[in-house]
Amino acid sequence: MAELIRQPDAIDRAGRFIRQILPKNLFARALIIIVAPVLLSQSILSFIFIDRHWELVTRRFCNAVAGDISYVIAELDIAPGADNTRMFVRARQSMQLDASYAPGAALPEPVEVRYPILERVLRTELTRVVGLPMTIDAASDADNIHLAFDLGEGVLRVSLPLKRITTSTNELLFFWMVGLSVLLLTVAILFLRNQIRPIVRLTEAAEAFGKGQPIGEFKPSGAREVRRAAAAFIAMRQRIERHLRQRTEMLAGISHDLRTPLTRMKLRLAMMGGGEDEAELTRDVEDLERMIEEFLAFARGQEGEQPAEVDVAALIGEAVGAANAGHRPTPVEMPALEPLTVTIRRQAVKRCLTNLIDNAQRHAGHVRVSMAVSDRWIEIVVDDDGPGIPDTRREDAFRPFVRLDAARNPTDGGVGLGLAIARDVARSHGGDIFLETGPMGGLRARIRLPV
């Protein structure tokens, strides 16, 4: 039972290790899908065909040489004073064997092995066919192999060309195999890069649209599936832009229609003789006008503002300076920040940050603003020591016109749009806002924006 439990754990660990070492981008993974089978097939071909083919051909060459040497030994006259010159000449001309006989000589000492496989096969065939003690010297001469056989009463020395027992077809086959593989892989890589490029362009367009940046000229290209995805993205972008445009136009009309009666009401109040009723009506009109302005600010978002290069540290300093201006009850602290330039909508991000700082000042005694930078994100953090927001109500705090009376003062004049506007700005830049329990005991608002 324990073995069955440990086996899935080992499989999971192996799977995690493979996922860690595999590349993350699509081009590299597709390249592996192409290259891996080619390398595997080439390796199998090299091992099964080339190695076996080379050894088989070498064995046959060595067997033929062993047969020729066996014939020379059989024809050799080792009697004292015998003349074997004619036989040696015939062996040289017909068999490419340069042979000589030394009566009374001893076998030379063995030398180092230069071609392990070749010498092993040659020794095996000579032992099987000739069956005499021998030495093989392939190291002293680059073009020839020197053999010596002990005939009992003397030593027969035989030299033969190395090319007689080797073949060049393996090198040619290997060259063509590798060259053709490199050529095909090059063509495949170029083709694959052209297929991946439309996906990369679609990704860049989607990221730019998510950050609220202009996309420029983007047209569907590539394979049919990629074109369909690009066309769907363009249609989605057009629907979203049309919705935002209609929302802005509708609210601009509402603003115009509401401002006209508000103006008439303010004029009539100014013509009244005064009194407690007039003061109450004036406050109601001012509250209604402020609610309309905040509602329009939420609805417009950052329409009309183009992204630009902005120093985020300087922008935070401006927001903190504005928060500390006048007779604000709670000053805002900010450490010295290094300059950091990114592409954002300046006024929109400043409005987002100002809303968060205003909320913190309204409900806390101490407020601190800081910034952290990583490879992918910029995080602007607003900490306070106020009552905070319960975990179960934090998501509700981002809903428009929702006021959390347990954590917010109902007489502060807000209408519940500050956090909604802030999150709308952050998400339109490809980021988000998170509410957490801060180290000062109150609420931490963390704005995350892409670098």
Salt bridges, closest charged atoms under 4 A:
GLU3 OE2 - ARG6 NH2 2.43
GLU55 OE2 - ARG59 NH2 3.01
ASP68 OD2 - ARG164 NH2 2.15
ASP98 OD1 - ARG92 NH2 3.41
GLU125 OE1 - ARG128 NH2 2.61
ASP141 OD2 - HIS146 NE2 3.61
ASP257 OD1 - HIS256 ND1 3.65
ASP287 OD1 - ARG290 NH2 2.71
GLU289 OE1 - LYS266 NZ 3.59
GLU293 OE2 - ARG259 NH2 2.29
GLU318 OE2 - ARG346 NH2 2.37
GLU318 OE1 - LYS350 NZ 3.59
ASP358 OD1 - ARG328 NH2 3.25
GLU379 OE2 - ARG446 NH1 2.96
GLU379 OE2 - ARG448 NH2 3.10
ASP383 OD1 - ARG444 NE 2.70
ASP385 OD2 - HIS366 ND1 2.85
ASP391 OD1 - ARG394 NH1 2.98
GLU395 OE2 - ARG423 NH1 2.66
ASP396 OD2 - ARG393 NE 3.28
ASP396 OD1 - ARG399 NH1 3.85
ASP412 OD2 - ARG362 NE 3.95
ASP412 OD2 - HIS363 NE2 3.64
ASP412 OD1 - ARG403 NH1 3.50
ASP432 OD1 - ARG423 NE 3.30
ASP432 OD1 - ARG427 NE 3.25
GLU436 OE2 - ARG446 NH2 2.22
